[in-house]
Amino acid sequence: MRIGELAERAGTTTRALRYYESRGLLPARRSVNGYRTYDESDLRLLQQIRTLQDFGFDLEETRPFVECLRAGHPAGDSCPASLDVYRRKLGELDGLIDQLQRVRAQVGEELARAEEARAALEADALAPGGPEPRCELGGNHS
């Protein structure tokens, strides 16, 4: 098949395919008339690349999976190098999850503090002789 058909079937662009080719992830086969030609195995490579990118893998991280498929393995993740990439990515994701949990806890603490402060202000405002509650947006208004 030609580049346009492969791009359509893979749900990508011809520009992306040329880029993958320049990075050595997609074979650069040419027909006698100079057109790029591809087969079903190339579609499998692209599907593997796209799936991994959807998971957040960068293009270089897909290389071991592509090489595994090219070596004739039934799946791109059946080779040791692919499993190593999975392990590294899981470590990265665990680190991001930990960081997000810390940030979430801090935001929760700030929200609780702000709600307590607001409740205290409202209680003071409702007390007999207490100040009127005010919420000013912007600077001084005369």
C-alpha positions in Angstrom: 0.0 0.0 0.0 1.1 3.6 -0.5 1.7 6.2 2.2 -1.7 7.8 2.0 -3.6 4.6 2.5 -1.3 3.6 5.4 -1.8 6.9 7.0 -5.6 6.6 6.6 -5.7 3.1 8.0 -3.5 4.0 10.9 -5.4 7.1 11.7 -2.4 9.4 11.3 -0.9 11.7 8.7 1.6 11.2 5.9 3.8 13.8 7.5 3.9 11.7 10.7 4.8 8.6 8.7 7.7 10.4 7.0 8.9 11.5 10.4 8.7 7.9 11.7 10.7 6.9 8.7 13.3 9.5 9.3 13.7 8.3 12.9 14.1 4.7 11.7 10.9 3.4 13.2 9.2 2.8 9.9 11.0 1.1 7.0 11.8 3.2 3.9 10.9 0.8 1.1 10.4 2.3 -2.4 8.7 0.8 -5.4 10.4 1.0 -8.8 8.6 4.2 -9.6 9.9 5.8 -6.3 6.7 5.6 -4.2 6.9 4.6 -0.6 5.4 1.1 -0.2 4.1 -0.5 3.0 2.4 -3.7 4.0 0.3 -5.0 6.9 3.4 -5.5 9.2 4.0 -1.7 8.8 0.4 -1.1 9.9 1.1 -3.2 13.0 4.2 -1.2 13.8 2.2 2.0 13.5 -0.6 0.7 15.7 2.0 -0.2 18.3 3.6 3.2 18.2 0.2 5.0 18.4 -1.0 2.9 21.3 2.1 3.6 23.3 2.0 7.3 22.5 -1.6 7.3 23.7 -0.3 5.9 27.0 2.2 8.8 27.2 5.3 7.1 25.8 7.6 9.4 23.8 8.6 8.3 20.4 12.0 7.0 21.4 10.4 4.8 24.1 8.5 3.0 21.4 11.6 1.8 19.6 12.1 -1.4 21.6 8.5 -2.4 20.9 8.9 -1.7 17.1 12.2 -3.7 17.0 10.5 -6.6 18.8 7.8 -6.7 16.2 10.4 -6.4 13.4 12.2 -9.4 14.9 9.2 -11.5 14.3 7.7 -11.6 17.7 3.9 -11.8 17.9 3.7 -8.7 20.2 5.9 -5.7 20.6 6.0 -6.2 24.3 7.3 -9.8 24.3 11.0 -8.8 24.3 13.1 -8.0 27.4 13.9 -4.4 26.2 10.2 -3.7 25.9 9.5 -4.9 29.4 12.3 -2.7 30.6 10.6 0.3 29.0 7.3 -0.7 30.7 9.0 -0.9 34.1 10.7 2.5 33.6 7.4 4.1 32.5 5.6 2.6 35.6 8.2 4.1 37.8 7.7 7.5 36.2 4.0 7.2 36.6 4.3 6.2 40.2 6.5 9.3 40.8 3.9 11.5 39.1 1.1 10.0 41.1 3.0 10.6 44.4 3.7 14.2 43.4 0.0 14.7 42.5 -1.1 13.2 45.8 1.1 15.6 47.7 -0.2 18.6 45.8 -3.8 17.4 46.3 -3.2 17.1 50.0 -1.8 20.7 50.1 -4.7 22.1 48.2 -7.1 20.2 50.5 -5.3 21.8 53.5 -5.5 25.3 52.0 -9.2 24.8 51.2 -9.9 23.7 54.8 -8.0 26.7 56.2 -9.8 29.1 53.9 -13.2 27.6 54.8 -12.5 27.9 58.5 -11.3 31.5 58.1 -14.5 32.3 56.1 -16.7 30.6 58.7 -15.0 32.6 61.5 -15.6 35.9 59.6 -19.2 35.1 59.0 -19.7 34.2 62.7 -18.1 37.5 63.7 -20.4 39.4 61.2 -23.5 37.7 62.6 -22.7 38.5 66.2 -24.6 41.5 67.6 -22.6 44.7 66.8 -20.3 42.8 64.5 -18.9 44.2 61.3 -20.8 43.9 58.1 -19.3 41.1 55.9 -17.5 42.6 52.9 -15.9 40.9 49.9 -14.0 43.4 47.8 -12.9 42.7 44.3 -10.2 45.0 43.0 -8.9 48.0 44.9 -10.5 51.0 46.5 -13.8 52.1 45.2 -15.0 55.7 46.1 
